[in-house]
Amino acid sequence: MPPRWKQKKKLRKVIPFLCLLLLSGACCYLLPQFLEVNRLPTDLRLAPGEEFHLALRQPFRFYLPAKRPDGIIGFNGAEVLEKGSSGYCSAVTVRAEKEGVSFLDLRFMGVTIRRVNLEFVRMPRVVPGGHAIGVLSAEEGVVVVGHFPVRDEEGRECWPAREAGIRIGDLIVAINDHPLRRIDEVDFLLQNLAAQGKPLTLTIIRGGARRKIPVSPVKRQEGAEGEKPLYLLGLYVEDPAAGVGTLTYFRPETGRFGGLGHRVLGFGNRPLPLGQGKIVAARITGINQGNRGEPGEKIGIFSGREDVIGDIRANTELGIFGILKRELKNPYYPLAIPVATTFEVTTGPAEIMTVISGREIRRFAIEIQRVYRQKTLRDKGLVIRVTDPVLLAEAGGIVQGMSGSPIIQNGKMVGAVTHVFVNDPTRGYGVFAEWMLQMEETVWAGEKKAS
């Protein structure tokens, strides 16, 4: 038998190892639950009748208040914690049948580590879109998207338009009362009118108000002596046609609409001012198929003023929002359908609606491959894959211009297509429909406050 001091020495070596082993085991046991708890949102909206279930293992517990809506039931094994009784439980089933509010406290060893506020609300009903739309920042003129410095004949740096008071987002509709309809008219008018040696008068629209601002162009000698000089205003401008996209939904009772599912960007990836923007009916004339590393695109045409179907009120990170000027219809969903809460969306089969030729809305099969349980409003909550053989054959999958195509699952609108995977055009991202509806509410609340 070894001496006692040798036994103690061996024990001193074994104990730290055992402690480390126990700590590792505790981490392996607790970490997955900590991650699961952290993934839960602080605010959860559920439709009446929608079921939500959670289960935890010791030392995690739920705490339920006695005053809570019918349908929130706690369980400890076979023991049920009914309404009217408060206490701890290891599992909770939520299936409220009426509108109301409540909360779930998630506790670790008796200490609250997260509170989930529950709101039971009947989700809005909308008519899915799928219509091909052109986005115009305005019906006329050109949009100011940036300034740049220019040097005069003496080498001095000047910012003529900026110093005159022209701002980014201004809509220039005329130069010396000559109306602007296309971007290529800007340089023609500038060079010919500035040669008269007088300041130009730019008619702009800002904040819905029309005003005239005098600007002195800078003369610069570009070529050899004797050649015509070049006149500059120090402005970057863009055509008001921002491209083709897809309408996501509209509300027939109010005419409000949402589309695209992401922000419209202009020069330098800046958000394009769309406070006076319009959506117009577009006709798809062709599709450039997407390939790995090279996204495809819809080729669409629209004539502008004659095809205006709505006014844009906001250009947000979750899409454009506004109000329709004329009635629209969806051939597959003539009546409004419910919007799904984010927790109703599941992986599996779904469909999108979009236009790939002319103005005909068509349905195509997809698969929702991943659902991100987001806590805040973001534009990439879903990963989708096109499975429809027709769409794969004709477009190669998701292409630019499909942004905003509504995603339908189990008879509810769950989201909209937003982005394509550059290296795999059969797959892309989608935004939750619930997030778009919340953004719409924010937009119109801001409109109401401003008025």
Secondary structure, DSSP 8 states (H G I E B T S, - for coil): ---HHHHHHHHHHHHHHHHHHHHHHHHHHHHHHHHHHHHS-SEEEE-TT--EEEE--TTEEEEE-SS--TTEEEEETTEEE-TT--EEESEEEE--SS-EEEEEEEEETTEEEEEEEEEE----EEEE---EEEEES-SSSEEEEEE--EE-TT--EE-HHHHHT--TT-EEEEETTEE--STHHHHHHHHHHHTTSS-EEEEEEETTEEEEEEE--EEE--SSTTS--EEE--EEEE-SEEEEEEEEEE-TTT-EEEESSS--B-GGG-B---TT-EEEE-EEEEEE--BTTB--EEEEE--SGGGEEEEEEEEETTEEEEEESS----SS-SS-EEB--GGG--SEEEEEEEESSBT-EEEEEEEEEEE---SS--S--EEEEE--HHHHHHHSS--BT-TT-EEEETTEEEEEEEEEETTEEEEEEEEEHHHHHHHHHHHHHHHHHH-
